[in-house]
Structure formats: C-alpha cells, structure tokens
Amino acid sequence: MQADHKVPSKTTRVLLIEDNSGDARLIKEMLGDARGNSFQLEHTDNLTLGLELLQKVSIDVVLLDLSLPDSRGIDTFTRLHAKETDLPVILLTGLDDEVIAVQAIKEGAQDYLVKGQIDSILLGRSISYAIERHRILEELKTANQKIIEHEKFSVLIEMAGATAHELNQPLTVILPTVEHALSKIDEHHPLYGDITTLEKQCLRMADLVKKISEITTYQTKPYVGSVQIIDIDKASQPSTTKKQQPFPTT
C-alpha cells in the first residue's frame, strides 16, 4: 500500500514585538499549537529592535504590542507603518486600548487582538486573514494604479488626435496653395527655392500628422471579434458520426 505524502504547508514568518515575557511565551505556545499552519517566530521586546530586525529578516506579518518601553499608543503603530507599509500588522492590546486599536485599523492595521482573549485558533485565523486581506488590498492598489495610468494614456492619445486634426486643417489650405505657386513659376524665379523648401516642410508636416492620426486611430479603435452562435441543446447531444468534431472555437 502506497503511503500518503502530505505537501508541507508554507511557513508563515511572524515578528512579535512584545516586552512582556509572559505574553510572548503564550503567543509562542499558541503558534506552536495552531492546526494546519506552520509558523516561524521572531521576537523583540521593543520597537527599535523590531524595526532593525525587519531590515535584516524577511517577515510575513507583525504582531505588535501597543505598550512598549520605547513607544506607546497609536504612535507605536504609526512609526512601524511609516517604515514598513508593505507588511500586514496585527495589534496586541489591553482592554483599555481598544479605542486606539480601532483608530489604528483606520490608519492601516489589519486587525487587533485583546490580550487574555486569544487562543491558538483565533490567533492562527487572524494571521491568515490579515495576510490575505493585505494581499488583496495590494492587488487592488496595483489595479487602481493601472486604471489611472490607462486613463492618463487615453487622455494623451485623445489630445494627440485633436492636435493632429487641428494641424491638418491649415495644411489642407497651405499645401495646395504652395503646389499651385510652384506650378506657375520656373526654377529660375527668385522665390522658387523658398517655395520649394516650404513645400518640403508642408509634406513633412503632413506625413507627421498622418502618422499621429494612424496611431491614435489604432489605439482608440474598439476591438471587434467574430461571434459564433451555438445551439446549446444541439451541442449537448452526442455526435452521430463515428468521429466527433471538435468544439468550435473563435
């Protein structure tokens, strides 16, 4: 009988910034007891050392106490978040810190846990949810940035098209006039060289306007794909031929 081989789960790297040794020990035990999750814990007892450690070690999530020897209250989160905006942060609070914790959530923290009300299941779930929420938020930010860039690009394309149109209007008058003037004089005329130069520049401008128009037309032209209507009832029936035809694609 073949043995079952379980694929090892990804280890989540946690940084705990907590100055109370008893609370730190409990968090470590809870992470060890969390089912279905594998955690690697780093621990510091003050914010300064925590920020230094984040520069050296790759971390997935931070558990942050709001009452530390070198920082207290909302400033503790603000200082960390200012330097590590790409990390999800879960706050560890006392009952009297909940108002501050809610304020920190509004400023970017992912969650808060009240000390004395945490167990291994709650802690593991909170960490998993915090990482996932943070990932989704980052994807939304990236998507939103792409939308903004696309809108800016669309505005530039529209402006280029409008500019090409405005440039083309005088060219439709100037170029025929120049060509008509050249047809009325010979190459020995004192103005022949100047008019010839003017004609070349007009043709150069006309070619540039044409290229801009082609680019803007291509960029703004909607995609029109082929559409094939399929009778679902007939398509779901078994084929009567010996060789079944492949499903039509477009």
C-alpha positions as CSV (number, residue, x, y, z in Angstrom):
1,M,0.0,0.0,0.0
2,Q,1.4,3.4,-1.1
3,A,2.0,5.8,1.8
4,D,0.3,9.2,1.7
5,H,2.7,12.1,1.2
6,K,1.5,15.4,2.6
7,V,2.7,18.5,0.9
8,P,4.3,20.7,3.6
9,S,2.4,24.0,4.2
10,K,4.2,27.3,3.7
11,T,5.8,28.6,6.8
12,T,4.5,32.0,7.9
13,R,7.2,34.2,9.3
14,V,5.9,36.2,12.3
15,L,7.6,39.0,14.1
16,L,6.3,39.5,17.6
17,I,7.2,42.9,19.2
18,E,6.2,42.4,22.8
19,D,8.0,43.4,26.0
20,N,6.0,41.2,28.4
21,S,7.9,37.9,28.6
22,G,4.8,36.0,29.8
23,D,2.7,37.3,26.9
24,A,5.5,36.5,24.5
25,R,5.7,32.9,25.8
26,L,1.9,32.4,25.5
27,I,2.0,33.7,21.9
28,K,4.8,31.3,21.0
29,E,2.9,28.4,22.5
30,M,-0.3,29.3,20.6
31,L,1.6,29.5,17.3
32,G,3.0,26.1,18.0
33,D,-0.5,24.7,18.7
34,A,-2.2,26.3,15.7
35,R,-3.5,23.5,13.5
36,G,-3.0,23.5,9.8
37,N,-0.4,26.3,10.0
38,S,3.3,26.4,10.3
39,F,4.8,29.5,11.9
40,Q,8.4,30.7,12.4
41,L,8.5,33.3,15.2
42,E,11.0,36.1,15.7
43,H,10.7,38.2,18.9
44,T,11.9,41.5,20.1
45,D,10.9,43.4,23.2
46,N,10.9,47.0,21.8
47,L,10.0,48.8,18.7
48,T,13.6,50.0,17.8
49,L,14.9,46.5,17.7
50,G,11.9,45.3,15.8
51,L,12.4,47.9,13.1
52,E,16.1,46.9,12.9
53,L,15.2,43.2,12.6
54,L,12.7,44.0,9.7
55,Q,15.6,45.4,7.7
56,K,17.5,42.1,8.1
57,V,14.9,39.3,8.1
58,S,12.0,38.6,5.7
59,I,8.7,38.7,7.6
60,D,5.1,38.0,6.6
61,V,3.2,39.5,9.4
62,V,3.9,41.6,12.6
63,L,2.2,41.1,16.0
64,L,2.6,44.5,17.7
65,D,2.1,45.4,21.3
66,L,0.9,49.0,21.7
67,S,2.7,49.5,25.1
68,L,6.4,49.1,24.6
69,P,9.4,50.6,26.6
70,D,10.3,52.9,23.7
71,S,6.8,53.6,22.3
72,R,3.2,53.7,23.5
73,G,-0.3,54.0,22.0
74,I,-1.1,54.8,18.4
75,D,2.4,56.2,17.8
76,T,3.7,52.7,18.1
77,F,1.8,51.6,15.0
78,T,2.3,54.8,13.2
79,R,6.1,54.6,13.4
80,L,6.1,50.9,12.3
81,H,3.7,51.5,9.4
82,A,5.6,54.5,8.1
83,K,8.7,52.4,7.6
84,E,7.0,49.1,6.7
85,T,3.9,49.9,4.6
86,D,4.1,46.5,2.8
87,L,3.6,44.4,5.9
88,P,0.3,43.4,7.5
89,V,0.2,44.4,11.2
90,I,-1.9,42.8,13.9
91,L,-2.1,44.8,17.2
92,L,-2.0,43.2,20.6
93,T,-3.9,45.4,23.1
94,G,-5.3,45.5,26.5
95,L,-9.0,46.2,27.2
96,D,-8.3,49.9,27.7
97,D,-6.5,50.1,24.3
98,E,-9.5,49.1,22.1
99,V,-10.3,52.7,21.0
100,I,-6.7,53.2,20.0
101,A,-6.7,49.9,18.2
102,V,-9.8,50.8,16.2
103,Q,-8.1,54.1,15.2
104,A,-5.0,52.2,14.1
105,I,-7.3,49.9,11.9
106,K,-8.5,53.0,10.2
107,E,-4.9,54.0,9.5
108,G,-3.9,50.7,8.0
109,A,-3.6,48.0,10.7
110,Q,-5.2,44.7,9.6
111,D,-6.6,43.5,13.0
112,Y,-6.3,43.7,16.7
113,L,-6.4,41.1,19.4
114,V,-7.2,41.7,23.1
115,K,-4.7,40.1,25.4
116,G,-6.3,37.5,27.6
117,Q,-8.9,36.7,25.0
118,I,-6.7,34.9,22.5
119,D,-6.4,31.2,21.8
120,S,-4.4,29.3,19.1
121,I,-7.4,29.0,16.7
122,L,-8.2,32.8,16.9
123,L,-4.5,33.7,16.6
124,G,-3.9,31.5,13.6
125,R,-7.1,32.6,11.8
126,S,-6.3,36.3,12.5
127,I,-2.8,35.9,11.0
128,S,-4.1,34.1,7.9
129,Y,-6.9,36.6,7.3
130,A,-4.6,39.6,7.9
131,I,-2.1,38.3,5.3
132,E,-4.9,37.6,2.8
133,R,-6.6,41.0,3.3
134,H,-3.3,42.7,2.9
135,R,-2.6,40.8,-0.4
136,I,-6.0,41.7,-1.8
137,L,-5.5,45.4,-0.9
138,E,-2.2,45.5,-2.6
139,E,-3.7,43.9,-5.7
140,L,-6.5,46.5,-5.7
141,K,-3.9,49.3,-5.3
142,T,-2.0,47.9,-8.3
143,A,-5.1,47.5,-10.4
144,N,-6.2,51.0,-9.5
145,Q,-2.8,52.4,-10.5
146,K,-3.1,50.7,-13.8
147,I,-6.5,52.1,-14.4
148,I,-5.2,55.6,-13.6
149,E,-2.2,55.1,-15.9
150,H,-4.6,53.9,-18.7
151,E,-6.8,56.9,-18.2
152,K,-3.8,59.2,-18.4
153,F,-2.7,57.4,-21.6
154,S,-6.2,57.7,-23.1
155,V,-6.2,61.4,-22.4
156,L,-2.8,61.8,-24.1
157,I,-4.0,59.8,-27.1
158,E,-7.1,62.0,-27.3
159,M,-5.0,65.2,-27.1
160,A,-2.7,63.9,-29.8
161,G,-5.6,63.1,-32.1
162,A,-7.1,66.5,-31.5
163,T,-3.7,68.2,-32.2
164,A,-3.3,66.2,-35.4
165,H,-6.7,67.3,-36.5
166,E,-6.0,70.9,-35.8
167,L,-2.7,70.8,-37.7
168,N,-4.2,69.1,-40.6
169,Q,-6.8,71.9,-41.2
170,P,-4.3,74.6,-42.2
171,L,-2.2,72.1,-44.2
172,T,-5.2,71.3,-46.4
173,V,-5.1,75.0,-47.4
174,I,-1.4,75.8,-47.4
175,L,-0.1,72.7,-49.3
176,P,-2.3,73.1,-52.4
177,T,-1.5,76.8,-52.5
178,V,2.2,76.1,-52.4
179,E,1.9,73.4,-55.1
180,H,-0.1,75.8,-57.2
181,A,2.6,78.5,-56.8
182,L,5.3,76.2,-57.9
183,S,3.4,75.3,-61.0
184,K,3.2,78.9,-62.0
185,I,7.0,79.7,-61.7
186,D,10.1,78.1,-63.0
187,E,13.2,77.2,-61.1
188,H,15.0,80.4,-62.0
189,H,12.4,82.5,-60.1
190,P,13.9,84.3,-57.0
191,L,11.3,82.7,-54.8
192,Y,11.5,79.2,-56.3
193,G,13.9,77.9,-53.7
194,D,11.9,79.3,-50.7
195,I,8.6,77.9,-52.0
196,T,10.3,74.5,-52.6
197,T,11.5,74.5,-49.1
198,L,8.1,75.4,-47.8
199,E,6.6,72.6,-49.8
200,K,9.0,70.0,-48.3
201,Q,8.2,71.2,-44.8
202,C,4.5,71.1,-45.5
203,L,4.8,67.5,-46.8
204,R,6.9,66.6,-43.8
205,M,4.3,68.0,-41.5
206,A,1.5,66.2,-43.4
207,D,3.4,62.9,-43.0
208,L,3.8,63.5,-39.3
209,V,0.1,64.3,-38.9
210,K,-0.8,61.2,-40.8
211,K,1.4,59.0,-38.5
212,I,-0.2,60.6,-35.4
213,S,-3.6,60.0,-36.8
214,E,-2.9,56.4,-37.6
215,I,-1.5,55.8,-34.1
216,T,-4.5,57.5,-32.3
217,T,-7.0,55.7,-34.5
218,Y,-5.3,52.3,-33.8
219,Q,-5.2,53.0,-30.0
220,T,-8.9,54.1,-29.8
221,K,-10.4,51.7,-32.3
222,P,-12.6,49.2,-30.4
223,Y,-11.8,45.5,-30.8
224,V,-14.4,43.7,-32.9
225,G,-14.1,40.0,-32.7
226,S,-16.0,37.3,-34.5
227,V,-19.1,35.9,-32.8
228,Q,-20.4,32.4,-33.4
229,I,-23.8,31.4,-32.2
230,I,-24.0,27.9,-30.9
231,D,-27.2,25.9,-30.2
232,I,-26.5,24.6,-26.7
233,D,-29.2,22.0,-26.9
234,K,-27.7,20.5,-30.1
235,A,-24.2,20.9,-28.8
236,S,-25.0,18.9,-25.7
237,Q,-26.3,15.9,-27.8
238,P,-23.9,13.1,-28.6
239,S,-22.5,13.1,-32.1
240,T,-24.0,10.6,-34.6
241,T,-20.8,10.4,-36.6
242,K,-18.0,8.0,-35.9
243,K,-15.5,10.8,-35.4
244,Q,-16.7,13.5,-33.0
245,Q,-15.9,17.0,-34.3
246,P,-14.0,19.4,-32.0
247,F,-15.9,22.1,-30.3
248,P,-16.0,25.2,-32.5
249,T,-13.6,28.0,-31.4
250,T,-13.4,31.6,-32.4
